[in-house]
Amino acid sequence: MTEAPSSDQLIEETLLGGPARYTRAQVEKLSGVPADYGLRIWRALGFPTPPEDEAAFTDEDVAALQEIRELLDTELVDEEMVLHLARAVGQTMGRLAGWLGGVWLRRLGQEIPDDQPVTEELVFTALAATEELRPRFERLLLHGWRRQLAASALHSLTTTAAATADPASGVALMAAGFADVVSFTRLSRRMDERELAEFVERFEATAAGIIADLGGRLVKTLGDEVFFVAADAAVAAEIALSLAGRHGVDPGFPRVRAGLAYGEVILRLGDFFGTPVNLAARLTSIAYPGAVLVDGELAAALADDDRYDFSSLRPRPLQGLGRVRPRLLRRRTS
């Protein structure tokens, strides 16, 4: 009598294109990628190192490493570039997989009565549905990636044309901004898990829509906070003012405060770093509800824009940045 596959085996065969059948040495022999470099890629993707004698790799893993070996034969790609890309893929796909898994489990939870336990049969049913939908999800992911790649290329051209530092070297002159939910900890204590998830999802979705519509770039969301950038200081100002003022026109949107700073930032693996980023975060932390605080560089960049007014506040110490004089940004009233 054939033994029924375990849940782990079923997941592998359904989502990984087949069972794990190869050890590290076998993968090296089949793919042509040295074991030490293959392990560096594996770790960059966010996975732990498997024991040498464990069959931890699938046919798809071997095929992926063969593709990487062929990429390394081109002049534009080197080992460090592949590792950087693997790290970016691991971080991005890990978060996306976690998000999708959470949504999927919530959906299943709505279908399963509270008094019915989650059995292996239910897991198998969920996996069968996943396999049926997988091709469509994969096409959506690929399409989204290509659209984002095109947008990134256009953004790079715009930044270069504006002669704002040197994007090719990973440095650009940009406005960095944060917006966070006021008193989020207190608000979250009054919600159950489902209400909190819906609250965060509504905030993130609305904020992402505002940032995209106004021409900024959403870098990441942190539950009660969004981080965005814009090459144009005025675009960043409009985003921050719209987010901070949203509660006034949509009471369902939480009260938000924001901070902006302008200057040279470092671009790495789809993220942004540098003093303007740190300064924007610190300014957000000291802003009053509904207010937008900016640094002197951003105020100077908008000095000739008659849509905005600035009020200088008293200097105050900001962690790691010394004493800084914030400016309160407002729309000019006629």
C-alpha positions as CSV (number, residue, x, y, z in Angstrom):
1,M,0.0,0.0,0.0
2,T,1.4,3.4,-1.0
3,E,1.9,5.8,1.8
4,A,-0.1,9.0,1.5
5,P,2.2,12.1,1.0
6,S,2.7,14.3,4.0
7,S,1.7,17.9,4.1
8,D,5.3,19.0,3.6
9,Q,5.7,16.8,0.5
10,L,2.4,18.0,-0.9
11,I,3.5,21.6,-0.5
12,E,6.8,20.9,-2.2
13,E,5.2,19.1,-5.1
14,T,2.4,21.7,-5.5
15,L,4.3,24.9,-5.1
16,L,7.9,24.0,-5.9
17,G,7.2,22.0,-9.0
18,G,8.3,18.7,-7.5
19,P,9.8,17.2,-4.3
20,A,13.2,18.2,-2.8
21,R,15.5,15.5,-4.1
22,Y,19.1,17.0,-4.3
23,T,21.8,17.6,-1.8
24,R,24.2,20.6,-2.0
25,A,26.8,18.5,-3.7
26,Q,24.4,17.2,-6.3
27,V,23.1,20.7,-7.0
28,E,26.6,21.9,-7.6
29,K,27.3,19.1,-10.1
30,L,24.0,19.5,-12.0
31,S,24.0,23.3,-12.2
32,G,27.7,24.0,-12.6
33,V,27.5,26.7,-9.9
34,P,30.2,26.2,-7.1
35,A,28.6,25.1,-3.8
36,D,30.0,28.0,-1.8
37,Y,28.5,30.6,-4.2
38,G,25.2,28.7,-4.5
39,L,25.0,28.8,-0.7
40,R,25.6,32.6,-0.7
41,I,22.7,33.0,-3.2
42,W,20.5,30.7,-1.0
43,R,21.3,32.7,2.1
44,A,20.7,36.0,0.2
45,L,17.2,34.7,-0.6
46,G,16.7,34.4,3.1
47,F,16.9,30.6,3.6
48,P,19.0,28.8,6.2
49,T,21.9,26.6,5.1
50,P,20.7,23.0,4.9
51,P,22.9,20.1,6.2
52,E,25.3,18.7,3.5
53,D,23.5,15.3,3.4
54,E,20.0,16.7,3.3
55,A,17.9,16.5,0.1
56,A,16.7,20.1,0.2
57,F,16.7,21.2,-3.4
58,T,14.3,20.6,-6.3
59,D,14.6,20.4,-10.0
60,E,13.4,24.1,-10.2
61,D,16.3,25.1,-7.9
62,V,18.7,23.4,-10.2
63,A,17.2,25.1,-13.2
64,A,17.4,28.5,-11.5
65,L,21.1,28.1,-10.7
66,Q,21.7,27.1,-14.3
67,E,20.1,30.3,-15.4
68,I,22.3,32.2,-13.0
69,R,25.4,30.5,-14.4
70,E,24.4,31.6,-17.9
71,L,23.8,35.2,-16.6
72,L,27.3,35.3,-15.2
73,D,28.6,34.6,-18.7
74,T,27.4,38.0,-19.8
75,E,29.6,41.2,-19.4
76,L,26.9,43.2,-17.6
77,V,26.4,40.7,-14.7
78,D,28.8,39.7,-12.0
79,E,28.6,37.7,-8.8
80,E,28.0,40.6,-6.5
81,M,25.2,41.9,-8.7
82,V,23.5,38.5,-8.6
83,L,23.8,38.5,-4.8
84,H,22.3,42.0,-4.5
85,L,19.4,40.9,-6.7
86,A,18.9,37.7,-4.8
87,R,18.7,39.7,-1.5
88,A,16.2,42.1,-3.0
89,V,14.1,39.2,-4.4
90,G,14.2,37.4,-1.1
91,Q,13.1,40.3,1.0
92,T,10.4,41.4,-1.5
93,M,9.0,38.0,-2.2
94,G,9.2,37.0,1.5
95,R,7.0,39.9,2.4
96,L,4.7,39.3,-0.5
97,A,4.4,35.6,0.3
98,G,3.6,36.4,3.9
99,W,1.0,38.9,2.9
100,L,-0.7,36.5,0.4
101,G,-0.6,33.7,2.9
102,G,-2.3,35.8,5.5
103,V,-5.0,36.9,3.1
104,W,-5.5,33.3,2.0
105,L,-5.8,32.0,5.6
106,R,-8.3,34.7,6.4
107,R,-10.3,33.7,3.4
108,L,-10.2,30.1,4.5
109,G,-11.1,31.1,8.0
110,Q,-14.3,32.7,6.7
111,E,-15.2,29.4,4.9
112,I,-14.5,27.1,7.9
113,P,-16.9,27.0,10.8
114,D,-15.4,28.0,14.1
115,D,-16.0,24.6,15.6
116,Q,-14.3,22.7,12.8
117,P,-10.6,22.1,13.2
118,V,-8.1,22.6,10.4
119,T,-7.4,19.1,9.2
120,E,-4.9,17.8,6.6
121,E,-7.8,17.4,4.2
122,L,-8.6,21.1,4.4
123,V,-4.9,21.9,3.9
124,F,-4.9,19.7,0.8
125,T,-8.1,21.4,-0.5
126,A,-6.4,24.8,0.0
127,L,-3.3,23.6,-1.9
128,A,-5.4,22.3,-4.8
129,A,-7.1,25.7,-5.0
130,T,-3.7,27.4,-4.8
131,E,-2.4,25.3,-7.7
132,E,-5.4,26.2,-9.8
133,L,-4.9,29.9,-9.2
134,R,-1.1,29.9,-9.3
135,P,-0.6,30.5,-13.1
136,R,-2.8,33.7,-12.9
137,F,-0.9,34.9,-9.8
138,E,2.4,34.3,-11.5
139,R,1.3,36.3,-14.6
140,L,0.1,39.1,-12.4
141,L,3.5,39.1,-10.5
142,L,5.4,39.2,-13.8
143,H,3.2,41.9,-15.3
144,G,3.5,44.0,-12.1
145,W,7.3,43.5,-12.1
146,R,7.6,44.6,-15.7
147,R,5.5,47.7,-15.1
148,Q,7.5,48.6,-12.1
149,L,10.7,48.1,-14.0
150,A,9.5,50.5,-16.7
151,A,8.5,53.1,-14.1
152,S,11.9,52.8,-12.5
153,A,13.6,53.3,-15.8
154,L,11.5,56.4,-16.5
155,H,12.2,57.7,-13.1
156,S,15.9,57.3,-13.5
157,L,15.7,59.2,-16.8
158,T,13.8,62.0,-15.2
159,T,16.3,62.2,-12.3
160,T,19.3,62.2,-14.7
161,A,17.7,64.9,-16.9
162,A,17.3,67.1,-13.9
163,A,21.0,66.7,-13.1
164,T,20.3,65.9,-9.5
165,A,23.5,64.2,-8.4
166,D,24.5,60.9,-10.0
167,P,21.7,58.2,-10.1
168,A,24.1,55.8,-11.8
169,S,26.3,55.8,-8.7
170,G,23.4,55.2,-6.4
171,V,23.1,58.8,-5.2
172,A,20.3,61.3,-6.1
173,L,18.9,64.6,-4.9
174,M,15.4,63.9,-3.6
175,A,12.8,64.7,-1.0
176,A,12.2,62.0,1.6
177,G,9.0,61.9,3.6
178,F,7.4,59.9,6.3
179,A,3.8,60.0,7.5
180,D,2.6,58.1,10.5
181,V,-0.6,57.5,12.4
182,V,-1.0,59.5,15.5
183,S,-1.4,57.5,18.8
184,F,-1.4,54.2,16.9
185,T,-0.5,52.2,20.0
186,R,-3.5,53.5,21.9
187,L,-5.8,53.0,18.9
188,S,-4.6,49.4,18.3
189,R,-5.4,48.4,21.9
190,R,-9.0,49.1,21.3
191,M,-9.2,46.8,18.3
192,D,-9.3,43.0,17.9
193,E,-6.9,41.3,15.4
194,R,-9.3,41.6,12.5
195,E,-10.2,45.2,13.1
196,L,-6.5,46.1,13.4
197,A,-5.6,44.3,10.2
198,E,-8.4,46.2,8.3
199,F,-7.3,49.5,9.9
200,V,-3.7,49.1,8.8
201,E,-4.7,47.8,5.3
202,R,-7.0,50.8,4.8
203,F,-4.3,53.3,5.9
204,E,-1.7,51.7,3.7
205,A,-3.9,51.4,0.7
206,T,-5.2,55.0,0.9
207,A,-1.7,56.4,1.5
208,A,-0.3,54.4,-1.4
209,G,-3.0,55.7,-3.7
210,I,-2.3,59.3,-2.7
211,I,1.5,58.9,-3.1
212,A,1.1,57.3,-6.6
213,D,-1.6,59.8,-7.8
214,L,0.6,62.8,-6.9
215,G,3.7,61.4,-8.6
216,G,5.8,60.2,-5.6
217,R,7.2,56.7,-5.0
218,L,6.2,54.6,-2.0
219,V,9.3,53.0,-0.7
220,K,7.8,50.9,2.1
221,T,5.0,50.7,4.6
222,L,5.6,49.9,8.3
223,G,2.1,49.3,9.5
224,D,1.4,52.7,11.1
225,E,3.8,54.6,8.9
226,V,4.6,55.1,5.2
227,F,8.0,56.1,3.7
228,F,8.0,57.9,0.3
229,V,10.3,59.8,-1.9
230,A,9.9,62.3,-4.7
231,A,12.4,63.9,-7.1
232,D,10.4,67.2,-7.0
233,A,10.1,69.0,-3.7
234,A,6.7,70.3,-4.6
235,V,5.4,66.8,-5.2
236,A,6.6,65.7,-1.8
237,A,5.0,68.7,-0.2
238,E,1.6,67.9,-1.9
239,I,1.8,64.3,-0.7
240,A,2.6,65.2,2.9
241,L,-0.1,67.9,3.1
242,S,-2.7,65.5,1.5
243,L,-1.8,62.7,3.9
244,A,-1.8,65.0,7.0
245,G,-5.1,66.6,5.9
246,R,-6.9,63.5,4.8
247,H,-8.7,63.0,8.1
248,G,-10.5,66.3,7.6
249,V,-12.2,65.2,4.5
250,D,-12.4,61.5,5.3
251,P,-13.0,60.8,9.0
252,G,-12.5,57.1,8.4
253,F,-8.8,57.9,7.6
254,P,-6.7,58.2,10.8
255,R,-5.1,61.4,12.0
256,V,-1.7,61.6,10.5
257,R,1.5,63.8,10.9
258,A,4.3,64.0,8.4
259,G,7.9,65.1,8.0
260,L,10.0,66.0,4.9
261,A,13.6,66.7,4.2
262,Y,15.5,67.4,1.0
263,G,19.0,66.4,-0.1
264,E,21.3,63.7,-1.4
265,V,20.0,60.2,-0.7
266,I,21.6,56.8,-1.3
267,L,19.7,54.2,-3.4
268,R,20.3,50.6,-2.5
269,L,18.2,47.5,-3.2
270,G,15.1,49.6,-3.8
271,D,15.5,51.4,-0.5
272,F,16.8,54.9,0.3
273,F,19.2,56.0,3.0
274,G,21.0,59.1,4.1
275,T,20.7,62.2,6.3
276,P,17.5,63.4,4.6
277,V,15.8,60.1,5.3
278,N,16.8,60.2,9.0
279,L,15.9,63.8,9.3
280,A,12.4,63.3,7.8
281,A,11.8,60.5,10.2
282,R,12.8,62.6,13.2
283,L,10.7,65.6,12.1
284,T,7.7,63.3,11.8
285,S,8.2,62.1,15.3
286,I,7.9,65.6,16.8
287,A,5.1,66.9,14.5
288,Y,1.7,67.6,15.9
289,P,-1.3,65.7,14.6
290,G,-2.3,67.0,11.1
291,A,1.0,69.0,10.8
292,V,3.8,68.7,8.3
293,L,7.3,69.7,9.4
294,V,10.1,70.2,6.9
295,D,13.8,71.0,7.0
296,G,15.5,74.1,5.8
297,E,16.6,72.5,2.5
298,L,13.1,71.6,1.5
299,A,11.8,75.0,2.5
300,A,14.6,76.6,0.3
301,A,13.6,74.4,-2.6
302,L,10.0,75.8,-2.4
303,A,10.9,79.4,-1.5
304,D,9.6,80.7,-4.9
305,D,6.5,78.5,-5.0
306,D,3.6,80.8,-4.0
307,R,1.4,77.8,-3.1
308,Y,3.1,77.3,0.3
309,D,3.8,79.2,3.5
310,F,6.5,78.3,6.1
311,S,6.7,79.2,9.7
312,S,10.1,78.7,11.5
313,L,9.9,77.0,14.8
314,R,12.4,77.0,17.6
315,P,15.5,74.8,17.2
316,R,15.4,71.5,18.9
317,P,17.7,68.6,19.4
318,L,17.0,65.6,17.1
319,Q,18.6,62.3,17.9
320,G,21.8,61.8,15.9
321,L,21.4,65.0,14.0
322,G,22.1,67.8,16.6
323,R,19.9,70.9,16.9
324,V,17.6,71.5,13.9
325,R,15.2,74.3,13.2
326,P,12.0,72.7,11.8
327,R,9.6,74.7,9.5
328,L,5.9,74.2,9.6
329,L,4.6,73.7,6.0
330,R,1.1,75.0,5.1
331,R,-0.8,75.7,1.9
332,R,-1.0,79.5,1.3
333,T,-4.5,80.9,1.6
334,S,-5.6,83.7,-0.6
